[in-house]
Structures are given as C-alpha cells and as structure tokens.
Amino acid sequence: MFATPVHTTIKVHSEQLNVLEGHATSITGKLLEERHDAIPGRIVALQVLGDHGWQTLARARTARHGRFRLSFRPRRIGSRQLRLRFQGDATAASSRKRLGTLNVFRLALASWYGGGGTTACGGQLTSYTMGVANKTLPCGTMVTLRYGSNTVRVPVIDRGPYVEGREFDLTEATKSALGFGGVGEVWSTD
C-alpha cells in the first residue's frame, strides 16, 4: 500500500519584484510540509506567465532547513506575473505560490504639468486625472512608473513633453501619487 504524499507549502521570506534593466530579481523562502517541517533536497522553480502558459525561469534546490534562494536576470523591460512551483514527488505533494508582478524598469527623464482642458487623446485634464504625456506611445498604452518606493500604472493620455531629453510629462495627480518633485528620473516599464 502506498502512502499519500504530504501537503506542502511554499513560504516566501523576501522578494525583489521591482528592478532596473540589467539587474537581477531574487526570491528567498522555504519549502515546508503540513506539520511545518522543512523539506530539503527538492527543486523549487521560479516561473513566469507567458503567451503559452507558465514557463520556468530559474530553479533552486532546497537546503537542509528547506530554504531556497532563486535569482533571475530579466532580458526585457515590462511587467509579468510570477509564481513559485514545487512539482511534487512520491512523498510530497506539489504546491504553488503566486508572487505578483515582476516590473522591469529603465530610467526615463520626466517632468510634470497641470492645468485643465482637453488632452490630445480626447480626455479631460483635471488635477485628479491620472496619466502621462508621451510623444510616441499610442494613446491608452499603460505605463508603470516608479519613483522611490511608490509605483503607479497609468495610461498615455496626452502628447509631450516637448523639452529635449524628456520622455514623460506626468499629470499633477500622477506626480502626487509618486511623490515626484519637478524634473528628474523615474523608472519606466516602457
């Protein structure tokens, strides 16, 4: 008679999901069984949700106390869903843990603007309008911006900025949500 595999859980201790291009993301955690005992010597995979389902980016073997550390250097800018997966075996059942969104950023020079009126993309600009102006991205394109520890995901709603070297004009509401000053670098996913 075969024993039923024990239930497993993946616990995450730390995760770095907001990184600049060229830098690695890292995740540390533990693989545990239902009695919270560590499970050593097993493979935990870091996976990304792509067009054809979940794909493995990196693998790590759990240490004596069930601990693991995964590191991955993303190849492209953008936002993608991540999870951890233990495939399971004859003695331990499979388990998964959603991590959230990996945001891979690049540096972009930004400024901000306010006022009212109609935007180039057909909306109304108020002090509460969340969005950015950009010269080339299509209207409605969603852009994730990070400044310090604050992150927002906003649409392109207008055209500009028309000052050389600047890529984005943040609306007043976007500027406030980020805690952004006047002119400076932000992290951008586009």
mmCIF file of the C-alpha atoms, coordinates in Angstrom:
data_MODEL
# 
_entry.id   MODEL 
# 
loop_
_atom_site.group_PDB 
_atom_site.id 
_atom_site.type_symbol 
_atom_site.label_atom_id 
_atom_site.label_alt_id 
_atom_site.label_comp_id 
_atom_site.label_asym_id 
_atom_site.label_entity_id 
_atom_site.label_seq_id 
_atom_site.pdbx_PDB_ins_code 
_atom_site.Cartn_x 
_atom_site.Cartn_y 
_atom_site.Cartn_z 
_atom_site.occupancy 
_atom_site.B_iso_or_equiv 
_atom_site.pdbx_formal_charge 
_atom_site.auth_seq_id 
_atom_site.auth_comp_id 
_atom_site.auth_asym_id 
_atom_site.auth_atom_id 
_atom_site.pdbx_PDB_model_num 
ATOM 1   C CA . MET A 1 1   ? 0.000   0.000  0.000   1.00 0.00 ? 1   MET A CA 1 
ATOM 2   C CA . PHE A 1 2   ? 1.343   3.428  -0.972  1.00 0.00 ? 2   PHE A CA 1 
ATOM 3   C CA . ALA A 1 3   ? 1.460   6.374  1.440   1.00 0.00 ? 3   ALA A CA 1 
ATOM 4   C CA . THR A 1 4   ? -0.311  9.576  0.423   1.00 0.00 ? 4   THR A CA 1 
ATOM 5   C CA . PRO A 1 5   ? 2.143   12.426 -0.274  1.00 0.00 ? 5   PRO A CA 1 
ATOM 6   C CA . VAL A 1 6   ? 2.164   15.077 2.464   1.00 0.00 ? 6   VAL A CA 1 
ATOM 7   C CA . HIS A 1 7   ? 0.734   18.522 1.741   1.00 0.00 ? 7   HIS A CA 1 
ATOM 8   C CA . THR A 1 8   ? 3.418   21.152 1.054   1.00 0.00 ? 8   THR A CA 1 
ATOM 9   C CA . THR A 1 9   ? 3.577   24.923 1.362   1.00 0.00 ? 9   THR A CA 1 
ATOM 10  C CA . ILE A 1 10  ? 5.975   27.452 -0.118  1.00 0.00 ? 10  ILE A CA 1 
ATOM 11  C CA . LYS A 1 11  ? 6.725   30.341 2.259   1.00 0.00 ? 11  LYS A CA 1 
ATOM 12  C CA . VAL A 1 12  ? 8.350   33.483 0.849   1.00 0.00 ? 12  VAL A CA 1 
ATOM 13  C CA . HIS A 1 13  ? 10.755  35.386 3.103   1.00 0.00 ? 13  HIS A CA 1 
ATOM 14  C CA . SER A 1 14  ? 11.875  38.110 0.683   1.00 0.00 ? 14  SER A CA 1 
ATOM 15  C CA . GLU A 1 15  ? 11.172  39.102 -2.895  1.00 0.00 ? 15  GLU A CA 1 
ATOM 16  C CA . GLN A 1 16  ? 12.600  41.789 -5.153  1.00 0.00 ? 16  GLN A CA 1 
ATOM 17  C CA . LEU A 1 17  ? 9.994   42.336 -7.869  1.00 0.00 ? 17  LEU A CA 1 
ATOM 18  C CA . ASN A 1 18  ? 10.876  45.890 -8.974  1.00 0.00 ? 18  ASN A CA 1 
ATOM 19  C CA . VAL A 1 19  ? 14.244  46.007 -10.738 1.00 0.00 ? 19  VAL A CA 1 
ATOM 20  C CA . LEU A 1 20  ? 16.104  48.143 -13.245 1.00 0.00 ? 20  LEU A CA 1 
ATOM 21  C CA . GLU A 1 21  ? 17.008  46.501 -16.539 1.00 0.00 ? 21  GLU A CA 1 
ATOM 22  C CA . GLY A 1 22  ? 20.271  44.588 -16.288 1.00 0.00 ? 22  GLY A CA 1 
ATOM 23  C CA . HIS A 1 23  ? 19.756  43.833 -12.587 1.00 0.00 ? 23  HIS A CA 1 
ATOM 24  C CA . ALA A 1 24  ? 18.615  40.531 -11.098 1.00 0.00 ? 24  ALA A CA 1 
ATOM 25  C CA . THR A 1 25  ? 15.468  39.821 -9.180  1.00 0.00 ? 25  THR A CA 1 
ATOM 26  C CA . SER A 1 26  ? 15.744  37.496 -6.177  1.00 0.00 ? 26  SER A CA 1 
ATOM 27  C CA . ILE A 1 27  ? 13.361  35.481 -4.040  1.00 0.00 ? 27  ILE A CA 1 
ATOM 28  C CA . THR A 1 28  ? 14.119  33.590 -0.824  1.00 0.00 ? 28  THR A CA 1 
ATOM 29  C CA . GLY A 1 29  ? 11.867  31.236 1.065   1.00 0.00 ? 29  GLY A CA 1 
ATOM 30  C CA . LYS A 1 30  ? 11.235  27.768 2.494   1.00 0.00 ? 30  LYS A CA 1 
ATOM 31  C CA . LEU A 1 31  ? 9.511   24.610 1.334   1.00 0.00 ? 31  LEU A CA 1 
ATOM 32  C CA . LEU A 1 32  ? 7.546   23.097 4.238   1.00 0.00 ? 32  LEU A CA 1 
ATOM 33  C CA . GLU A 1 33  ? 5.311   20.088 4.774   1.00 0.00 ? 33  GLU A CA 1 
ATOM 34  C CA . GLU A 1 34  ? 1.938   20.231 6.538   1.00 0.00 ? 34  GLU A CA 1 
ATOM 35  C CA . ARG A 1 35  ? 3.493   19.923 10.029  1.00 0.00 ? 35  ARG A CA 1 
ATOM 36  C CA . HIS A 1 36  ? 5.774   22.864 9.136   1.00 0.00 ? 36  HIS A CA 1 
ATOM 37  C CA . ASP A 1 37  ? 8.793   20.573 8.887   1.00 0.00 ? 37  ASP A CA 1 
ATOM 38  C CA . ALA A 1 38  ? 11.391  21.627 6.325   1.00 0.00 ? 38  ALA A CA 1 
ATOM 39  C CA . ILE A 1 39  ? 11.705  19.643 3.103   1.00 0.00 ? 39  ILE A CA 1 
ATOM 40  C CA . PRO A 1 40  ? 15.360  19.538 1.990   1.00 0.00 ? 40  PRO A CA 1 
ATOM 41  C CA . GLY A 1 41  ? 16.786  18.436 -1.334  1.00 0.00 ? 41  GLY A CA 1 
ATOM 42  C CA . ARG A 1 42  ? 13.797  19.359 -3.532  1.00 0.00 ? 42  ARG A CA 1 
ATOM 43  C CA . ILE A 1 43  ? 13.653  21.656 -6.566  1.00 0.00 ? 43  ILE A CA 1 
ATOM 44  C CA . VAL A 1 44  ? 11.617  24.893 -6.430  1.00 0.00 ? 44  VAL A CA 1 
ATOM 45  C CA . ALA A 1 45  ? 11.079  26.699 -9.747  1.00 0.00 ? 45  ALA A CA 1 
ATOM 46  C CA . LEU A 1 46  ? 10.536  30.392 -10.477 1.00 0.00 ? 46  LEU A CA 1 
ATOM 47  C CA . GLN A 1 47  ? 8.003   30.690 -13.314 1.00 0.00 ? 47  GLN A CA 1 
ATOM 48  C CA . VAL A 1 48  ? 6.625   33.489 -15.488 1.00 0.00 ? 48  VAL A CA 1 
ATOM 49  C CA . LEU A 1 49  ? 3.219   33.602 -17.190 1.00 0.00 ? 49  LEU A CA 1 
ATOM 50  C CA . GLY A 1 50  ? 3.785   33.891 -20.923 1.00 0.00 ? 50  GLY A CA 1 
ATOM 51  C CA . ASP A 1 51  ? 1.685   33.587 -24.062 1.00 0.00 ? 51  ASP A CA 1 
ATOM 52  C CA . HIS A 1 52  ? 1.808   29.773 -23.850 1.00 0.00 ? 52  HIS A CA 1 
ATOM 53  C CA . GLY A 1 53  ? 1.296   29.309 -20.109 1.00 0.00 ? 53  GLY A CA 1 
ATOM 54  C CA . TRP A 1 54  ? 3.811   29.147 -17.265 1.00 0.00 ? 54  TRP A CA 1 
ATOM 55  C CA . GLN A 1 55  ? 7.499   28.903 -18.213 1.00 0.00 ? 55  GLN A CA 1 
ATOM 56  C CA . THR A 1 56  ? 10.395  28.192 -15.841 1.00 0.00 ? 56  THR A CA 1 
ATOM 57  C CA . LEU A 1 57  ? 12.999  30.955 -15.479 1.00 0.00 ? 57  LEU A CA 1 
ATOM 58  C CA . ALA A 1 58  ? 15.194  29.526 -12.711 1.00 0.00 ? 58  ALA A CA 1 
ATOM 59  C CA . ARG A 1 59  ? 15.428  26.574 -10.336 1.00 0.00 ? 59  ARG A CA 1 
ATOM 60  C CA . ALA A 1 60  ? 16.957  26.072 -6.897  1.00 0.00 ? 60  ALA A CA 1 
ATOM 61  C CA . ARG A 1 61  ? 17.397  23.025 -4.642  1.00 0.00 ? 61  ARG A CA 1 
ATOM 62  C CA . THR A 1 62  ? 16.181  23.432 -1.079  1.00 0.00 ? 62  THR A CA 1 
ATOM 63  C CA . ALA A 1 63  ? 18.882  23.296 1.602   1.00 0.00 ? 63  ALA A CA 1 
ATOM 64  C CA . ARG A 1 64  ? 18.859  21.316 4.841   1.00 0.00 ? 64  ARG A CA 1 
ATOM 65  C CA . HIS A 1 65  ? 16.248  23.542 6.508   1.00 0.00 ? 65  HIS A CA 1 
ATOM 66  C CA . GLY A 1 66  ? 14.075  23.727 3.381   1.00 0.00 ? 66  GLY A CA 1 
ATOM 67  C CA . ARG A 1 67  ? 15.463  27.143 2.473   1.00 0.00 ? 67  ARG A CA 1 
ATOM 68  C CA . PHE A 1 68  ? 15.950  28.240 -1.119  1.00 0.00 ? 68  PHE A CA 1 
ATOM 69  C CA . ARG A 1 69  ? 17.184  31.307 -2.991  1.00 0.00 ? 69  ARG A CA 1 
ATOM 70  C CA . LEU A 1 70  ? 16.265  31.983 -6.607  1.00 0.00 ? 70  LEU A CA 1 
ATOM 71  C CA . SER A 1 71  ? 17.798  34.658 -8.788  1.00 0.00 ? 71  SER A CA 1 
ATOM 72  C CA . PHE A 1 72  ? 16.955  35.655 -12.339 1.00 0.00 ? 72  PHE A CA 1 
ATOM 73  C CA . ARG A 1 73  ? 18.177  38.452 -14.615 1.00 0.00 ? 73  ARG A CA 1 
ATOM 74  C CA . PRO A 1 74  ? 15.237  39.551 -16.842 1.00 0.00 ? 74  PRO A CA 1 
ATOM 75  C CA . ARG A 1 75  ? 16.028  40.142 -20.507 1.00 0.00 ? 75  ARG A CA 1 
ATOM 76  C CA . ARG A 1 76  ? 13.325  42.674 -21.308 1.00 0.00 ? 76  ARG A CA 1 
ATOM 77  C CA . ILE A 1 77  ? 11.533  45.665 -19.861 1.00 0.00 ? 77  ILE A CA 1 
ATOM 78  C CA . GLY A 1 78  ? 7.898   45.253 -18.876 1.00 0.00 ? 78  GLY A CA 1 
ATOM 79  C CA . SER A 1 79  ? 5.552   43.725 -16.324 1.00 0.00 ? 79  SER A CA 1 
ATOM 80  C CA . ARG A 1 80  ? 4.925   39.978 -15.998 1.00 0.00 ? 80  ARG A CA 1 
ATOM 81  C CA . GLN A 1 81  ? 3.228   37.666 -13.493 1.00 0.00 ? 81  GLN A CA 1 
ATOM 82  C CA . LEU A 1 82  ? 5.487   35.358 -11.433 1.00 0.00 ? 82  LEU A CA 1 
ATOM 83  C CA . ARG A 1 83  ? 4.937   32.296 -9.277  1.00 0.00 ? 83  ARG A CA 1 
ATOM 84  C CA . LEU A 1 84  ? 6.943   29.651 -7.422  1.00 0.00 ? 84  LEU A CA 1 
ATOM 85  C CA . ARG A 1 85  ? 6.258   25.963 -8.059  1.00 0.00 ? 85  ARG A CA 1 
ATOM 86  C CA . PHE A 1 86  ? 7.299   22.737 -6.407  1.00 0.00 ? 86  PHE A CA 1 
ATOM 87  C CA . GLN A 1 87  ? 6.475   19.877 -8.777  1.00 0.00 ? 87  GLN A CA 1 
ATOM 88  C CA . GLY A 1 88  ? 5.979   17.295 -6.043  1.00 0.00 ? 88  GLY A CA 1 
ATOM 89  C CA . ASP A 1 89  ? 7.190   13.703 -5.788  1.00 0.00 ? 89  ASP A CA 1 
ATOM 90  C CA . ALA A 1 90  ? 6.197   10.374 -4.264  1.00 0.00 ? 90  ALA A CA 1 
ATOM 91  C CA . THR A 1 91  ? 6.383   11.686 -0.676  1.00 0.00 ? 91  THR A CA 1 
ATOM 92  C CA . ALA A 1 92  ? 5.497   15.388 -1.025  1.00 0.00 ? 92  ALA A CA 1 
ATOM 93  C CA . ALA A 1 93  ? 2.557   16.864 -2.972  1.00 0.00 ? 93  ALA A CA 1 
ATOM 94  C CA . SER A 1 94  ? 3.038   19.707 -5.441  1.00 0.00 ? 94  SER A CA 1 
ATOM 95  C CA . SER A 1 95  ? 2.425   23.303 -4.427  1.00 0.00 ? 95  SER A CA 1 
ATOM 96  C CA . ARG A 1 96  ? 2.398   26.770 -5.968  1.00 0.00 ? 96  ARG A CA 1 
ATOM 97  C CA . LYS A 1 97  ? 2.744   30.314 -4.642  1.00 0.00 ? 97  LYS A CA 1 
ATOM 98  C CA . ARG A 1 98  ? 1.808   33.422 -6.653  1.00 0.00 ? 98  ARG A CA 1 
ATOM 99  C CA . LEU A 1 99  ? 4.391   36.155 -6.201  1.00 0.00 ? 99  LEU A CA 1 
ATOM 100 C CA . GLY A 1 100 ? 2.708   39.018 -8.014  1.00 0.00 ? 100 GLY A CA 1 
ATOM 101 C CA . THR A 1 101 ? 4.034   41.203 -10.805 1.00 0.00 ? 101 THR A CA 1 
ATOM 102 C CA . LEU A 1 102 ? 7.679   41.496 -11.775 1.00 0.00 ? 102 LEU A CA 1 
ATOM 103 C CA . ASN A 1 103 ? 8.300   45.041 -13.055 1.00 0.00 ? 103 ASN A CA 1 
ATOM 104 C CA . VAL A 1 104 ? 11.488  45.520 -15.053 1.00 0.00 ? 104 VAL A CA 1 
ATOM 105 C CA . PHE A 1 105 ? 12.191  49.226 -15.478 1.00 0.00 ? 105 PHE A CA 1 
ATOM 106 C CA . ARG A 1 106 ? 14.504  51.537 -17.370 1.00 0.00 ? 106 ARG A CA 1 
ATOM 107 C CA . LEU A 1 107 ? 15.405  55.100 -16.412 1.00 0.00 ? 107 LEU A CA 1 
ATOM 108 C CA . ALA A 1 108 ? 13.448  57.886 -18.087 1.00 0.00 ? 108 ALA A CA 1 
ATOM 109 C CA . LEU A 1 109 ? 13.613  61.660 -17.643 1.00 0.00 ? 109 LEU A CA 1 
ATOM 110 C CA . ALA A 1 110 ? 10.259  63.134 -16.649 1.00 0.00 ? 110 ALA A CA 1 
ATOM 111 C CA . SER A 1 111 ? 8.591   66.403 -15.733 1.00 0.00 ? 111 SER A CA 1 
ATOM 112 C CA . TRP A 1 112 ? 5.015   67.221 -14.787 1.00 0.00 ? 112 TRP A CA 1 
ATOM 113 C CA . TYR A 1 113 ? 2.260   69.508 -15.953 1.00 0.00 ? 113 TYR A CA 1 
ATOM 114 C CA . GLY A 1 114 ? -1.098  70.677 -14.673 1.00 0.00 ? 114 GLY A CA 1 
ATOM 115 C CA . GLY A 1 115 ? -4.000  72.813 -15.643 1.00 0.00 ? 115 GLY A CA 1 
ATOM 116 C CA . GLY A 1 116 ? -7.171  71.871 -17.404 1.00 0.00 ? 116 GLY A CA 1 
ATOM 117 C CA . GLY A 1 117 ? -8.601  71.421 -20.825 1.00 0.00 ? 117 GLY A CA 1 
ATOM 118 C CA . THR A 1 118 ? -8.721  68.619 -23.351 1.00 0.00 ? 118 THR A CA 1 
ATOM 119 C CA . THR A 1 119 ? -5.880  66.152 -23.865 1.00 0.00 ? 119 THR A CA 1 
ATOM 120 C CA . ALA A 1 120 ? -4.508  65.113 -27.264 1.00 0.00 ? 120 ALA A CA 1 
ATOM 121 C CA . CYS A 1 121 ? -6.037  61.659 -26.683 1.00 0.00 ? 121 CYS A CA 1 
ATOM 122 C CA . GLY A 1 122 ? -9.540  63.088 -26.255 1.00 0.00 ? 122 GLY A CA 1 
ATOM 123 C CA . GLY A 1 123 ? -9.966  63.204 -22.472 1.00 0.00 ? 123 GLY A CA 1 
ATOM 124 C CA . GLN A 1 124 ? -10.339 65.996 -19.962 1.00 0.00 ? 124 GLN A CA 1 
ATOM 125 C CA . LEU A 1 125 ? -7.350  67.093 -17.895 1.00 0.00 ? 125 LEU A CA 1 
ATOM 126 C CA . THR A 1 126 ? -8.081  67.962 -14.265 1.00 0.00 ? 126 THR A CA 1 
ATOM 127 C CA . SER A 1 127 ? -5.953  67.957 -11.124 1.00 0.00 ? 127 SER A CA 1 
ATOM 128 C CA . TYR A 1 128 ? -7.340  64.430 -10.468 1.00 0.00 ? 128 TYR A CA 1 
ATOM 129 C CA . THR A 1 129 ? -6.503  62.924 -13.879 1.00 0.00 ? 129 THR A CA 1 
ATOM 130 C CA . MET A 1 130 ? -4.038  60.042 -13.675 1.00 0.00 ? 130 MET A CA 1 
ATOM 131 C CA . GLY A 1 131 ? -1.859  59.638 -16.767 1.00 0.00 ? 131 GLY A CA 1 
ATOM 132 C CA . VAL A 1 132 ? 1.197   60.734 -18.703 1.00 0.00 ? 132 VAL A CA 1 
ATOM 133 C CA . ALA A 1 133 ? 2.014   62.593 -21.882 1.00 0.00 ? 133 ALA A CA 1 
ATOM 134 C CA . ASN A 1 134 ? 4.406   60.942 -24.339 1.00 0.00 ? 134 ASN A CA 1 
ATOM 135 C CA . LYS A 1 135 ? 5.324   61.870 -27.897 1.00 0.00 ? 135 LYS A CA 1 
ATOM 136 C CA . THR A 1 136 ? 5.304   58.391 -29.474 1.00 0.00 ? 136 THR A CA 1 
ATOM 137 C CA . LEU A 1 137 ? 3.414   55.813 -27.408 1.00 0.00 ? 137 LEU A CA 1 
ATOM 138 C CA . PRO A 1 138 ? -0.159  55.210 -28.615 1.00 0.00 ? 138 PRO A CA 1 
ATOM 139 C CA . CYS A 1 139 ? -2.966  56.765 -26.596 1.00 0.00 ? 139 CYS A CA 1 
ATOM 140 C CA . GLY A 1 140 ? -4.146  54.352 -23.929 1.00 0.00 ? 140 GLY A CA 1 
ATOM 141 C CA . THR A 1 141 ? -0.817  52.499 -23.613 1.00 0.00 ? 141 THR A CA 1 
ATOM 142 C CA . MET A 1 142 ? -0.382  51.506 -19.973 1.00 0.00 ? 142 MET A CA 1 
ATOM 143 C CA . VAL A 1 143 ? 2.935   52.507 -18.409 1.00 0.00 ? 143 VAL A CA 1 
ATOM 144 C CA . THR A 1 144 ? 4.166   51.500 -14.953 1.00 0.00 ? 144 THR A CA 1 
ATOM 145 C CA . LEU A 1 145 ? 6.237   54.229 -13.297 1.00 0.00 ? 145 LEU A CA 1 
ATOM 146 C CA . ARG A 1 146 ? 8.236   54.031 -10.077 1.00 0.00 ? 146 ARG A CA 1 
ATOM 147 C CA . TYR A 1 147 ? 9.788   56.832 -8.046  1.00 0.00 ? 147 TYR A CA 1 
ATOM 148 C CA . GLY A 1 148 ? 11.380  55.994 -4.706  1.00 0.00 ? 148 GLY A CA 1 
ATOM 149 C CA . SER A 1 149 ? 9.144   53.328 -3.191  1.00 0.00 ? 149 SER A CA 1 
ATOM 150 C CA . ASN A 1 150 ? 5.972   54.466 -4.983  1.00 0.00 ? 150 ASN A CA 1 
ATOM 151 C CA . THR A 1 151 ? 4.627   52.775 -8.117  1.00 0.00 ? 151 THR A CA 1 
ATOM 152 C CA . VAL A 1 152 ? 1.678   53.675 -10.362 1.00 0.00 ? 152 VAL A CA 1 
ATOM 153 C CA . ARG A 1 153 ? 0.283   52.173 -13.555 1.00 0.00 ? 153 ARG A CA 1 
ATOM 154 C CA . VAL A 1 154 ? -1.245  54.860 -15.751 1.00 0.00 ? 154 VAL A CA 1 
ATOM 155 C CA . PRO A 1 155 ? -2.310  55.357 -19.385 1.00 0.00 ? 155 PRO A CA 1 
ATOM 156 C CA . VAL A 1 156 ? -0.802  57.642 -22.008 1.00 0.00 ? 156 VAL A CA 1 
ATOM 157 C CA . ILE A 1 157 ? -3.437  60.398 -22.250 1.00 0.00 ? 157 ILE A CA 1 
ATOM 158 C CA . ASP A 1 158 ? -1.643  63.270 -23.972 1.00 0.00 ? 158 ASP A CA 1 
ATOM 159 C CA . ARG A 1 159 ? 1.257   64.278 -26.217 1.00 0.00 ? 159 ARG A CA 1 
ATOM 160 C CA . GLY A 1 160 ? 4.521   65.783 -24.989 1.00 0.00 ? 160 GLY A CA 1 
ATOM 161 C CA . PRO A 1 161 ? 6.809   66.711 -23.360 1.00 0.00 ? 161 PRO A CA 1 
ATOM 162 C CA . TYR A 1 162 ? 8.400   68.992 -25.909 1.00 0.00 ? 162 TYR A CA 1 
ATOM 163 C CA . VAL A 1 163 ? 11.621  69.648 -23.987 1.00 0.00 ? 163 VAL A CA 1 
ATOM 164 C CA . GLU A 1 164 ? 14.608  67.757 -25.393 1.00 0.00 ? 164 GLU A CA 1 
ATOM 165 C CA . GLY A 1 165 ? 15.598  64.658 -23.453 1.00 0.00 ? 165 GLY A CA 1 
ATOM 166 C CA . ARG A 1 166 ? 12.357  64.317 -21.509 1.00 0.00 ? 166 ARG A CA 1 
ATOM 167 C CA . GLU A 1 167 ? 10.221  61.255 -22.206 1.00 0.00 ? 167 GLU A CA 1 
ATOM 168 C CA . PHE A 1 168 ? 7.197   61.761 -19.957 1.00 0.00 ? 168 PHE A CA 1 
ATOM 169 C CA . ASP A 1 169 ? 5.115   64.607 -18.617 1.00 0.00 ? 169 ASP A CA 1 
ATOM 170 C CA . LEU A 1 170 ? 3.252   63.376 -15.539 1.00 0.00 ? 170 LEU A CA 1 
ATOM 171 C CA . THR A 1 171 ? -0.154  64.788 -14.742 1.00 0.00 ? 171 THR A CA 1 
ATOM 172 C CA . GLU A 1 172 ? -0.490  66.545 -11.407 1.00 0.00 ? 172 GLU A CA 1 
ATOM 173 C CA . ALA A 1 173 ? -2.304  63.539 -9.888  1.00 0.00 ? 173 ALA A CA 1 
ATOM 174 C CA . THR A 1 174 ? 0.348   61.088 -11.167 1.00 0.00 ? 174 THR A CA 1 
ATOM 175 C CA . LYS A 1 175 ? 3.109   63.357 -9.798  1.00 0.00 ? 175 LYS A CA 1 
ATOM 176 C CA . SER A 1 176 ? 1.406   63.414 -6.388  1.00 0.00 ? 176 SER A CA 1 
ATOM 177 C CA . ALA A 1 177 ? 0.838   59.644 -6.312  1.00 0.00 ? 177 ALA A CA 1 
ATOM 178 C CA . LEU A 1 178 ? 4.537   59.057 -6.999  1.00 0.00 ? 178 LEU A CA 1 
ATOM 179 C CA . GLY A 1 179 ? 5.792   61.752 -4.624  1.00 0.00 ? 179 GLY A CA 1 
ATOM 180 C CA . PHE A 1 180 ? 7.702   63.166 -7.599  1.00 0.00 ? 180 PHE A CA 1 
ATOM 181 C CA . GLY A 1 181 ? 9.375   66.584 -7.410  1.00 0.00 ? 181 GLY A CA 1 
ATOM 182 C CA . GLY A 1 182 ? 9.716   68.696 -10.548 1.00 0.00 ? 182 GLY A CA 1 
ATOM 183 C CA . VAL A 1 183 ? 12.084  67.287 -13.159 1.00 0.00 ? 183 VAL A CA 1 
ATOM 184 C CA . GLY A 1 184 ? 14.027  64.057 -12.661 1.00 0.00 ? 184 GLY A CA 1 
ATOM 185 C CA . GLU A 1 185 ? 14.435  60.402 -13.428 1.00 0.00 ? 185 GLU A CA 1 
ATOM 186 C CA . VAL A 1 186 ? 11.654  57.900 -12.923 1.00 0.00 ? 186 VAL A CA 1 
ATOM 187 C CA . TRP A 1 187 ? 11.707  54.172 -13.549 1.00 0.00 ? 187 TRP A CA 1 
ATOM 188 C CA . SER A 1 188 ? 9.514   53.194 -16.513 1.00 0.00 ? 188 SER A CA 1 
ATOM 189 C CA . THR A 1 189 ? 8.332   49.870 -17.937 1.00 0.00 ? 189 THR A CA 1 
ATOM 190 C CA . ASP A 1 190 ? 8.017   51.372 -21.419 1.00 0.00 ? 190 ASP A CA 1 
# 
